[in-house]
């Protein structure tokens, strides 16, 4: 089961450039704003990356908005005590490398 350090190790093994910001545990976007975390406009809310990367059955399809292409996004590294900023394409590649599928669509 992939944990926070395992996630960082996965990024490093794949030569993925990222910025990690440690913070107290957060449960809502309002809490993130209260800690004055930089780049909050890039945080992808409700991305359940842990479930996707730990999905042994490889039966998850992840749906992303096409607007994320070419963007840097912020996600939690398997727990909500840090936010990792990295390129969307790297996240997409990690998901597909783990055997899950990705669907891109227009979300309005």
LOROTOR-535653 format. One record per atom (N, C-alpha, C, CB): residue number from 1; atom name; x, y, z. Coordinates in steps of 0.02 Angstrom, whole numbers. Glycine has a CB too. Example, Ala and Ser with C-alpha at 12.3 -4.5 7.8 and 13.67 -1.06 7.14 Angstrom:
BEGIN
<node k="1" a="N" u="660" v="-284" w="390"/>
<node k="1" a="CA" u="615" v="-225" w="390"/>
<node k="1" a="C" u="660" v="-165" w="390"/>
<node k="1" a="CB" u="565" v="-224" w="452"/>
<node k="2" a="N" u="642" v="-112" w="354"/>
<node k="2" a="CA" u="684" v="-53" w="357"/>
<node k="2" a="C" u="645" v="2" w="394"/>
<node k="2" a="CB" u="704" v="-30" w="286"/>
//
This chain:
BEGIN
<node k="1" a="N" u="42" v="-59" w="0"/>
<node k="1" a="CA" u="0" v="0" w="0"/>
<node k="1" a="C" u="45" v="62" w="0"/>
<node k="1" a="CB" u="-48" v="0" w="61"/>
<node k="2" a="N" u="34" v="105" w="-48"/>
<node k="2" a="CA" u="74" v="165" w="-55"/>
<node k="2" a="C" u="56" v="216" w="-2"/>
<node k="2" a="CB" u="65" v="195" w="-125"/>
<node k="3" a="N" u="106" v="243" w="33"/>
<node k="3" a="CA" u="95" v="294" w="83"/>
<node k="3" a="C" u="128" v="359" w="60"/>
<node k="3" a="CB" u="122" v="272" w="153"/>
<node k="4" a="N" u="130" v="409" w="103"/>
<node k="4" a="CA" u="157" v="474" w="85"/>
<node k="4" a="C" u="230" v="469" w="62"/>
<node k="4" a="CB" u="153" v="522" w="144"/>
<node k="5" a="N" u="273" v="437" w="100"/>
<node k="5" a="CA" u="343" v="431" w="80"/>
<node k="5" a="C" u="349" v="389" w="17"/>
<node k="5" a="CB" u="384" v="400" w="137"/>
<node k="6" a="N" u="308" v="337" w="12"/>
<node k="6" a="CA" u="308" v="297" w="-48"/>
<node k="6" a="C" u="289" v="337" w="-110"/>
<node k="6" a="CB" u="261" v="238" w="-40"/>
<node k="7" a="N" u="244" v="385" w="-101"/>
<node k="7" a="CA" u="224" v="428" w="-156"/>
<node k="7" a="C" u="282" v="471" w="-178"/>
<node k="7" a="CB" u="163" v="472" w="-136"/>
<node k="8" a="N" u="317" v="502" w="-129"/>
<node k="8" a="CA" u="376" v="542" w="-146"/>
<node k="8" a="C" u="429" v="498" w="-181"/>
<node k="8" a="CB" u="406" v="574" w="-82"/>
<node k="9" a="N" u="439" v="437" w="-157"/>
<node k="9" a="CA" u="486" v="392" w="-188"/>
<node k="9" a="C" u="466" v="376" w="-260"/>
<node k="9" a="CB" u="492" v="327" w="-147"/>
<node k="10" a="N" u="401" v="367" w="-271"/>
<node k="10" a="CA" u="375" v="353" w="-338"/>
<node k="10" a="C" u="390" v="412" w="-385"/>
<node k="10" a="CB" u="299" v="340" w="-336"/>
<node k="11" a="N" u="379" v="473" w="-361"/>
<node k="11" a="CA" u="394" v="532" w="-401"/>
<node k="11" a="C" u="469" v="535" w="-417"/>
<node k="11" a="CB" u="373" v="596" w="-364"/>
<node k="12" a="N" u="510" v="523" w="-367"/>
<node k="12" a="CA" u="583" v="525" w="-377"/>
<node k="12" a="C" u="606" v="471" w="-426"/>
<node k="12" a="CB" u="620" v="517" w="-310"/>
<node k="13" a="N" u="580" v="410" w="-420"/>
<node k="13" a="CA" u="599" v="355" w="-465"/>
<node k="13" a="C" u="581" v="372" w="-537"/>
<node k="13" a="CB" u="565" v="290" w="-444"/>
<node k="14" a="N" u="528" v="410" w="-546"/>
<node k="14" a="CA" u="505" v="427" w="-614"/>
<node k="14" a="C" u="532" v="495" w="-636"/>
<node k="14" a="CB" u="429" v="427" w="-616"/>
<node k="15" a="N" u="580" v="522" w="-599"/>
<node k="15" a="CA" u="611" v="586" w="-616"/>
<node k="15" a="C" u="560" v="642" w="-627"/>
<node k="15" a="CB" u="654" v="579" w="-678"/>
<node k="16" a="N" u="508" v="643" w="-585"/>
<node k="16" a="CA" u="456" v="693" w="-589"/>
<node k="16" a="C" u="474" v="752" w="-544"/>
<node k="16" a="CB" u="387" v="664" w="-569"/>
<node k="17" a="N" u="474" v="811" w="-574"/>
<node k="17" a="CA" u="490" v="872" w="-537"/>
<node k="17" a="C" u="427" v="893" w="-498"/>
<node k="17" a="CB" u="513" v="930" w="-585"/>
<node k="18" a="N" u="435" v="908" w="-435"/>
<node k="18" a="CA" u="378" v="928" w="-393"/>
<node k="18" a="C" u="401" v="974" w="-338"/>
<node k="18" a="CB" u="343" v="866" w="-363"/>
<node k="19" a="N" u="352" v="1010" w="-310"/>
<node k="19" a="CA" u="363" v="1052" w="-252"/>
<node k="19" a="C" u="315" v="1028" w="-198"/>
<node k="19" a="CB" u="352" v="1128" w="-268"/>
<node k="20" a="N" u="340" v="1013" w="-139"/>
<node k="20" a="CA" u="299" v="989" w="-84"/>
<node k="20" a="C" u="296" v="1041" w="-29"/>
<node k="20" a="CB" u="326" v="922" w="-57"/>
<node k="21" a="N" u="235" v="1054" w="-6"/>
<node k="21" a="CA" u="225" v="1102" w="49"/>
<node k="21" a="C" u="190" v="1065" w="106"/>
<node k="21" a="CB" u="183" v="1164" w="25"/>
<node k="22" a="N" u="225" v="1060" w="162"/>
<node k="22" a="CA" u="197" v="1028" w="222"/>
<node k="22" a="C" u="151" v="1078" w="257"/>
<node k="22" a="CB" u="254" v="1003" w="269"/>
<node k="23" a="N" u="96" v="1052" w="286"/>
<node k="23" a="CA" u="49" v="1094" w="323"/>
<node k="23" a="C" u="9" v="1050" w="370"/>
<node k="23" a="CB" u="2" v="1133" w="275"/>
<node k="24" a="N" u="-26" v="1079" w="418"/>
<node k="24" a="CA" u="-69" v="1038" w="461"/>
<node k="24" a="C" u="-122" v="1003" w="419"/>
<node k="24" a="CB" u="-103" v="1083" w="516"/>
<node k="25" a="N" u="-149" v="950" w="445"/>
<node k="25" a="CA" u="-201" v="912" w="409"/>
<node k="25" a="C" u="-259" v="959" w="391"/>
<node k="25" a="CB" u="-228" v="853" w="452"/>
<node k="26" a="N" u="-282" v="954" w="329"/>
<node k="26" a="CA" u="-338" v="994" w="305"/>
<node k="26" a="C" u="-392" v="949" w="277"/>
<node k="26" a="CB" u="-314" v="1045" w="251"/>
<node k="27" a="N" u="-453" v="971" w="285"/>
<node k="27" a="CA" u="-511" v="931" w="263"/>
<node k="27" a="C" u="-555" v="968" w="214"/>
<node k="27" a="CB" u="-552" v="909" w="322"/>
<node k="28" a="N" u="-545" v="1034" w="208"/>
<node k="28" a="CA" u="-585" v="1074" w="162"/>
<node k="28" a="C" u="-540" v="1125" w="127"/>
<node k="28" a="CB" u="-643" v="1111" w="200"/>
<node k="29" a="N" u="-564" v="1152" w="73"/>
<node k="29" a="CA" u="-526" v="1204" w="38"/>
<node k="29" a="C" u="-520" v="1266" w="82"/>
<node k="29" a="CB" u="-560" v="1222" w="-29"/>
<node k="30" a="N" u="-570" v="1279" w="123"/>
<node k="30" a="CA" u="-567" v="1337" w="167"/>
<node k="30" a="C" u="-508" v="1331" w="216"/>
<node k="30" a="CB" u="-633" v="1344" w="206"/>
<node k="31" a="N" u="-496" v="1270" w="240"/>
<node k="31" a="CA" u="-439" v="1260" w="285"/>
<node k="31" a="C" u="-373" v="1272" w="248"/>
<node k="31" a="CB" u="-441" v="1189" w="314"/>
<node k="32" a="N" u="-369" v="1250" w="186"/>
<node k="32" a="CA" u="-308" v="1262" w="148"/>
<node k="32" a="C" u="-296" v="1337" w="141"/>
<node k="32" a="CB" u="-313" v="1229" w="78"/>
<node k="33" a="N" u="-348" v="1375" w="125"/>
<node k="33" a="CA" u="-341" v="1447" w="118"/>
<node k="33" a="C" u="-319" v="1479" w="184"/>
<node k="33" a="CB" u="-407" v="1479" w="96"/>
<node k="34" a="N" u="-342" v="1453" w="240"/>
<node k="34" a="CA" u="-325" v="1483" w="305"/>
<node k="34" a="C" u="-251" v="1474" w="322"/>
<node k="34" a="CB" u="-368" v="1452" w="360"/>
<node k="35" a="N" u="-218" v="1425" w="293"/>
<node k="35" a="CA" u="-147" v="1414" w="306"/>
<node k="35" a="C" u="-103" v="1452" w="257"/>
<node k="35" a="CB" u="-130" v="1340" w="303"/>
<node k="36" a="N" u="-133" v="1490" w="213"/>
<node k="36" a="CA" u="-97" v="1530" w="164"/>
<node k="36" a="C" u="-47" v="1489" w="124"/>
<node k="36" a="CB" u="-62" v="1587" w="199"/>
<node k="37" a="N" u="-68" v="1432" w="102"/>
<node k="37" a="CA" u="-28" v="1390" w="59"/>
<node k="37" a="C" u="-24" v="1423" w="-10"/>
<node k="37" a="CB" u="-57" v="1317" w="54"/>
<node k="38" a="N" u="36" v="1429" w="-38"/>
<node k="38" a="CA" u="41" v="1460" w="-104"/>
<node k="38" a="C" u="10" v="1417" w="-159"/>
<node k="38" a="CB" u="114" v="1475" w="-121"/>
<node k="39" a="N" u="-6" v="1447" w="-214"/>
<node k="39" a="CA" u="-31" v="1412" w="-274"/>
<node k="39" a="C" u="-99" v="1378" w="-263"/>
<node k="39" a="CB" u="20" v="1361" w="-296"/>
<node k="40" a="N" u="-140" v="1403" w="-218"/>
<node k="40" a="CA" u="-204" v="1368" w="-204"/>
<node k="40" a="C" u="-249" v="1366" w="-266"/>
<node k="40" a="CB" u="-241" v="1403" w="-148"/>
<node k="41" a="N" u="-238" v="1410" w="-314"/>
<node k="41" a="CA" u="-279" v="1409" w="-374"/>
<node k="41" a="C" u="-266" v="1347" w="-416"/>
<node k="41" a="CB" u="-267" v="1472" w="-415"/>
<node k="42" a="N" u="-212" v="1311" w="-401"/>
<node k="42" a="CA" u="-194" v="1251" w="-439"/>
<node k="42" a="C" u="-212" v="1186" w="-403"/>
<node k="42" a="CB" u="-121" v="1252" w="-454"/>
<node k="43" a="N" u="-240" v="1190" w="-344"/>
<node k="43" a="CA" u="-256" v="1129" w="-306"/>
<node k="43" a="C" u="-318" v="1096" w="-336"/>
<node k="43" a="CB" u="-266" v="1145" w="-231"/>
<node k="44" a="N" u="-311" v="1032" w="-350"/>
<node k="44" a="CA" u="-367" v="994" w="-379"/>
<node k="44" a="C" u="-405" v="963" w="-321"/>
<node k="44" a="CB" u="-342" v="939" w="-429"/>
<node k="45" a="N" u="-464" v="988" w="-309"/>
<node k="45" a="CA" u="-504" v="964" w="-253"/>
<node k="45" a="C" u="-535" v="896" w="-271"/>
<node k="45" a="CB" u="-560" v="1015" w="-236"/>
<node k="46" a="N" u="-536" v="852" w="-221"/>
<node k="46" a="CA" u="-568" v="787" w="-227"/>
<node k="46" a="C" u="-536" v="739" w="-276"/>
<node k="46" a="CB" u="-639" v="796" w="-247"/>
<node k="47" a="N" u="-470" v="745" w="-286"/>
<node k="47" a="CA" u="-435" v="696" w="-326"/>
<node k="47" a="C" u="-414" v="640" w="-279"/>
<node k="47" a="CB" u="-373" v="727" w="-363"/>
<node k="48" a="N" u="-444" v="582" w="-286"/>
<node k="48" a="CA" u="-431" v="526" w="-241"/>
<node k="48" a="C" u="-373" v="485" w="-268"/>
<node k="48" a="CB" u="-494" v="482" w="-232"/>
<node k="49" a="N" u="-314" v="516" w="-269"/>
<node k="49" a="CA" u="-255" v="484" w="-298"/>
<node k="49" a="C" u="-235" v="421" w="-260"/>
<node k="49" a="CB" u="-197" v="533" w="-299"/>
<node k="50" a="N" u="-243" v="422" w="-194"/>
<node k="50" a="CA" u="-224" v="364" w="-155"/>
<node k="50" a="C" u="-261" v="301" w="-178"/>
<node k="50" a="CB" u="-236" v="376" w="-81"/>
<node k="51" a="N" u="-326" v="308" w="-186"/>
<node k="51" a="CA" u="-366" v="250" w="-208"/>
<node k="51" a="C" u="-346" v="226" w="-277"/>
<node k="51" a="CB" u="-438" v="267" w="-207"/>
<node k="52" a="N" u="-328" v="272" w="-320"/>
<node k="52" a="CA" u="-309" v="254" w="-388"/>
<node k="52" a="C" u="-242" v="219" w="-388"/>
<node k="52" a="CB" u="-307" v="316" w="-433"/>
<node k="53" a="N" u="-192" v="248" w="-355"/>
<node k="53" a="CA" u="-125" v="218" w="-356"/>
<node k="53" a="C" u="-121" v="154" w="-315"/>
<node k="53" a="CB" u="-74" v="268" w="-329"/>
<node k="54" a="N" u="-165" v="145" w="-267"/>
<node k="54" a="CA" u="-165" v="84" w="-227"/>
<node k="54" a="C" u="-217" v="33" w="-252"/>
<node k="54" a="CB" u="-180" v="100" w="-155"/>
<node k="55" a="N" u="-245" v="43" w="-310"/>
<node k="55" a="CA" u="-297" v="0" w="-337"/>
<node k="55" a="C" u="-266" v="-62" w="-370"/>
<node k="55" a="CB" u="-341" v="39" w="-387"/>
<node k="56" a="N" u="-263" v="-116" w="-333"/>
<node k="56" a="CA" u="-232" v="-178" w="-358"/>
<node k="56" a="C" u="-272" v="-207" w="-417"/>
<node k="56" a="CB" u="-227" v="-229" w="-302"/>
<node k="57" a="N" u="-337" v="-199" w="-416"/>
<node k="57" a="CA" u="-380" v="-227" w="-468"/>
<node k="57" a="C" u="-375" v="-190" w="-535"/>
<node k="57" a="CB" u="-452" v="-228" w="-445"/>
<node k="58" a="N" u="-347" v="-130" w="-534"/>
<node k="58" a="CA" u="-340" v="-89" w="-595"/>
<node k="58" a="C" u="-407" v="-78" w="-629"/>
<node k="58" a="CB" u="-292" v="-123" w="-644"/>
<node k="59" a="N" u="-459" v="-67" w="-589"/>
<node k="59" a="CA" u="-527" v="-59" w="-616"/>
<node k="59" a="C" u="-555" v="11" w="-605"/>
<node k="59" a="CB" u="-572" v="-110" w="-585"/>
<node k="60" a="N" u="-512" v="61" w="-601"/>
<node k="60" a="CA" u="-533" v="129" w="-590"/>
<node k="60" a="C" u="-522" v="169" w="-654"/>
<node k="60" a="CB" u="-496" v="162" w="-530"/>
<node k="61" a="N" u="-572" v="208" w="-672"/>
<node k="61" a="CA" u="-565" v="256" w="-726"/>
<node k="61" a="C" u="-568" v="326" w="-696"/>
<node k="61" a="CB" u="-620" v="247" w="-781"/>
<node k="62" a="N" u="-517" v="366" w="-709"/>
<node k="62" a="CA" u="-513" v="433" w="-682"/>
<node k="62" a="C" u="-534" v="482" w="-736"/>
<node k="62" a="CB" u="-442" v="449" w="-655"/>
<node k="63" a="N" u="-579" v="527" w="-719"/>
<node k="63" a="CA" u="-604" v="577" w="-767"/>
<node k="63" a="C" u="-574" v="645" w="-749"/>
<node k="63" a="CB" u="-681" v="580" w="-768"/>
<node k="64" a="N" u="-542" v="677" w="-797"/>
<node k="64" a="CA" u="-512" v="742" w="-788"/>
<node k="64" a="C" u="-543" v="792" w="-836"/>
<node k="64" a="CB" u="-436" v="739" w="-796"/>
<node k="65" a="N" u="-544" v="854" w="-815"/>
<node k="65" a="CA" u="-564" v="909" w="-859"/>
<node k="65" a="C" u="-506" v="923" w="-907"/>
<node k="65" a="CB" u="-582" v="973" w="-817"/>
<node k="66" a="N" u="-522" v="932" w="-971"/>
<node k="66" a="CA" u="-472" v="947" w="-1022"/>
<node k="66" a="C" u="-433" v="1011" w="-1006"/>
<node k="66" a="CB" u="-504" v="953" w="-1090"/>
<node k="67" a="N" u="-463" v="1055" w="-967"/>
<node k="67" a="CA" u="-430" v="1118" w="-949"/>
<node k="67" a="C" u="-367" v="1107" w="-907"/>
<node k="67" a="CB" u="-478" v="1163" w="-912"/>
<node k="68" a="N" u="-358" v="1048" w="-879"/>
<node k="68" a="CA" u="-298" v="1034" w="-838"/>
<node k="68" a="C" u="-236" v="1022" w="-881"/>
<node k="68" a="CB" u="-311" v="975" w="-793"/>
<node k="69" a="N" u="-245" v="1005" w="-944"/>
<node k="69" a="CA" u="-189" v="991" w="-988"/>
<node k="69" a="C" u="-143" v="1052" w="-991"/>
<node k="69" a="CB" u="-214" v="972" w="-1060"/>
<node k="70" a="N" u="-79" v="1040" w="-980"/>
<node k="70" a="CA" u="-30" v="1094" w="-981"/>
<node k="70" a="C" u="-26" v="1135" w="-917"/>
<node k="70" a="CB" u="-45" v="1139" w="-1037"/>
<node k="71" a="N" u="-63" v="1114" w="-865"/>
<node k="71" a="CA" u="-65" v="1151" w="-802"/>
<node k="71" a="C" u="-24" v="1116" w="-748"/>
<node k="71" a="CB" u="-137" v="1159" w="-779"/>
<node k="72" a="N" u="0" v="1155" w="-700"/>
<node k="72" a="CA" u="28" v="1127" w="-639"/>
<node k="72" a="C" u="-30" v="1120" w="-590"/>
<node k="72" a="CB" u="86" v="1173" w="-610"/>
<node k="73" a="N" u="-35" v="1063" w="-557"/>
<node k="73" a="CA" u="-89" v="1052" w="-510"/>
<node k="73" a="C" u="-62" v="1033" w="-442"/>
<node k="73" a="CB" u="-137" v="998" w="-536"/>
<node k="74" a="N" u="-103" v="1043" w="-391"/>
<node k="74" a="CA" u="-85" v="1024" w="-322"/>
<node k="74" a="C" u="-128" v="967" w="-298"/>
<node k="74" a="CB" u="-91" v="1084" w="-275"/>
<node k="75" a="N" u="-96" v="917" w="-270"/>
<node k="75" a="CA" u="-131" v="858" w="-244"/>
<node k="75" a="C" u="-101" v="839" w="-176"/>
<node k="75" a="CB" u="-128" v="798" w="-294"/>
<node k="76" a="N" u="-138" v="802" w="-137"/>
<node k="76" a="CA" u="-112" v="775" w="-74"/>
<node k="76" a="C" u="-72" v="711" w="-89"/>
<node k="76" a="CB" u="-170" v="761" w="-24"/>
<node k="77" a="N" u="-14" v="704" w="-57"/>
<node k="77" a="CA" u="28" v="644" w="-68"/>
<node k="77" a="C" u="7" v="586" w="-22"/>
<node k="77" a="CB" u="101" v="662" w="-56"/>
<node k="78" a="N" u="-53" v="561" w="-33"/>
<node k="78" a="CA" u="-79" v="503" w="3"/>
<node k="78" a="C" u="-104" v="520" w="73"/>
<node k="78" a="CB" u="-27" v="450" w="7"/>
<node k="79" a="N" u="-95" v="581" w="96"/>
<node k="79" a="CA" u="-124" v="605" w="159"/>
<node k="79" a="C" u="-130" v="680" w="154"/>
<node k="79" a="CB" u="-80" v="583" w="221"/>
<node k="80" a="N" u="-170" v="709" w="198"/>
<node k="80" a="CA" u="-187" v="780" w="192"/>
<node k="80" a="C" u="-143" v="826" w="233"/>
<node k="80" a="CB" u="-259" v="790" w="211"/>
<node k="81" a="N" u="-81" v="806" w="246"/>
<node k="81" a="CA" u="-35" v="848" w="284"/>
<node k="81" a="C" u="18" v="881" w="240"/>
<node k="81" a="CB" u="0" v="806" w="337"/>
<node k="82" a="N" u="8" v="877" w="175"/>
<node k="82" a="CA" u="53" v="910" w="127"/>
<node k="82" a="C" u="16" v="918" w="62"/>
<node k="82" a="CB" u="120" v="869" w="117"/>
<node k="83" a="N" u="40" v="964" w="21"/>
<node k="83" a="CA" u="14" v="973" w="-46"/>
<node k="83" a="C" u="74" v="971" w="-93"/>
<node k="83" a="CB" u="-27" v="1039" w="-54"/>
<node k="84" a="N" u="69" v="931" w="-145"/>
<node k="84" a="CA" u="122" v="923" w="-194"/>
<node k="84" a="C" u="99" v="955" w="-259"/>
<node k="84" a="CB" u="141" v="848" w="-205"/>
<node k="85" a="N" u="141" v="999" w="-286"/>
<node k="85" a="CA" u="126" v="1031" w="-350"/>
<node k="85" a="C" u="170" v="999" w="-404"/>
<node k="85" a="CB" u="138" v="1108" w="-346"/>
<node k="86" a="N" u="137" v="977" w="-457"/>
<node k="86" a="CA" u="172" v="946" w="-513"/>
<node k="86" a="C" u="131" v="954" w="-577"/>
<node k="86" a="CB" u="185" v="871" w="-499"/>
<node k="87" a="N" u="161" v="938" w="-632"/>
<node k="87" a="CA" u="127" v="946" w="-696"/>
<node k="87" a="C" u="71" v="895" w="-703"/>
<node k="87" a="CB" u="177" v="939" w="-754"/>
<node k="88" a="N" u="15" v="916" w="-730"/>
<node k="88" a="CA" u="-42" v="872" w="-740"/>
<node k="88" a="C" u="-22" v="810" w="-780"/>
<node k="88" a="CB" u="-99" v="909" w="-774"/>
<node k="89" a="N" u="18" v="820" w="-832"/>
<node k="89" a="CA" u="37" v="764" w="-875"/>
<node k="89" a="C" u="74" v="710" w="-835"/>
<node k="89" a="CB" u="80" v="789" w="-933"/>
<node k="90" a="N" u="112" v="731" w="-784"/>
<node k="90" a="CA" u="147" v="682" w="-743"/>
<node k="90" a="C" u="97" v="642" w="-700"/>
<node k="90" a="CB" u="198" v="717" w="-697"/>
<node k="91" a="N" u="46" v="675" w="-675"/>
<node k="91" a="CA" u="-6" v="640" w="-636"/>
<node k="91" a="C" u="-42" v="589" w="-682"/>
<node k="91" a="CB" u="-57" v="690" w="-606"/>
<node k="92" a="N" u="-60" v="612" w="-741"/>
<node k="92" a="CA" u="-95" v="568" w="-789"/>
<node k="92" a="C" u="-51" v="507" w="-805"/>
<node k="92" a="CB" u="-112" v="607" w="-853"/>
<node k="93" a="N" u="13" v="519" w="-816"/>
<node k="93" a="CA" u="59" v="464" w="-832"/>
<node k="93" a="C" u="66" v="415" w="-774"/>
<node k="93" a="CB" u="127" v="492" w="-851"/>
<node k="94" a="N" u="68" v="440" w="-712"/>
<node k="94" a="CA" u="72" v="396" w="-654"/>
<node k="94" a="C" u="10" v="351" w="-650"/>
<node k="94" a="CB" u="78" v="437" w="-590"/>
<node k="95" a="N" u="-47" v="380" w="-662"/>
<node k="95" a="CA" u="-110" v="342" w="-658"/>
<node k="95" a="C" u="-112" v="287" w="-711"/>
<node k="95" a="CB" u="-171" v="389" w="-667"/>
<node k="96" a="N" u="-94" v="304" w="-772"/>
<node k="96" a="CA" u="-96" v="253" w="-825"/>
<node k="96" a="C" u="-41" v="201" w="-815"/>
<node k="96" a="CB" u="-88" v="286" w="-894"/>
<node k="97" a="N" u="17" v="221" w="-788"/>
<node k="97" a="CA" u="70" v="173" w="-775"/>
<node k="97" a="C" u="50" v="122" w="-722"/>
<node k="97" a="CB" u="134" v="209" w="-753"/>
<node k="98" a="N" u="5" v="142" w="-677"/>
<node k="98" a="CA" u="-20" v="97" w="-625"/>
<node k="98" a="C" u="-75" v="51" w="-652"/>
<node k="98" a="CB" u="-47" v="136" w="-566"/>
<node k="99" a="N" u="-96" v="61" w="-714"/>
<node k="99" a="CA" u="-145" v="16" w="-745"/>
<node k="99" a="C" u="-216" v="41" w="-746"/>
<node k="99" a="CB" u="-144" v="-48" w="-710"/>
<node k="100" a="N" u="-228" v="102" w="-721"/>
<node k="100" a="CA" u="-295" v="130" w="-724"/>
<node k="100" a="C" u="-302" v="172" w="-787"/>
<node k="100" a="CB" u="-309" v="173" w="-660"/>
<node k="101" a="N" u="-363" v="184" w="-807"/>
<node k="101" a="CA" u="-375" v="223" w="-867"/>
<node k="101" a="C" u="-394" v="294" w="-851"/>
<node k="101" a="CB" u="-430" v="191" w="-910"/>
<node k="102" a="N" u="-381" v="339" w="-898"/>
<node k="102" a="CA" u="-395" v="410" w="-891"/>
<node k="102" a="C" u="-440" v="431" w="-948"/>
<node k="102" a="CB" u="-330" v="453" w="-889"/>
<node k="103" a="N" u="-491" v="469" w="-932"/>
<node k="103" a="CA" u="-537" v="498" w="-982"/>
<node k="103" a="C" u="-534" v="573" w="-974"/>
<node k="103" a="CB" u="-610" v="471" w="-973"/>
<node k="104" a="N" u="-525" v="607" w="-1030"/>
<node k="104" a="CA" u="-525" v="680" w="-1030"/>
<node k="104" a="C" u="-591" v="704" w="-1057"/>
<node k="104" a="CB" u="-464" v="708" w="-1072"/>
<node k="105" a="N" u="-621" v="754" w="-1025"/>
<node k="105" a="CA" u="-685" v="780" w="-1049"/>
<node k="105" a="C" u="-690" v="855" w="-1035"/>
<node k="105" a="CB" u="-742" v="743" w="-1015"/>
<node k="106" a="N" u="-741" v="885" w="-1063"/>
<node k="106" a="CA" u="-755" v="956" w="-1049"/>
<node k="106" a="C" u="-800" v="959" w="-988"/>
<node k="106" a="CB" u="-789" v="991" w="-1111"/>
<node k="107" a="N" u="-777" v="992" w="-935"/>
<node k="107" a="CA" u="-817" v="1001" w="-875"/>
<node k="107" a="C" u="-834" v="1074" w="-870"/>
<node k="107" a="CB" u="-780" v="975" w="-811"/>
<node k="108" a="N" u="-898" v="1088" w="-867"/>
<node k="108" a="CA" u="-919" v="1158" w="-863"/>
<node k="108" a="C" u="-959" v="1171" w="-801"/>
<node k="108" a="CB" u="-959" v="1179" w="-924"/>
//
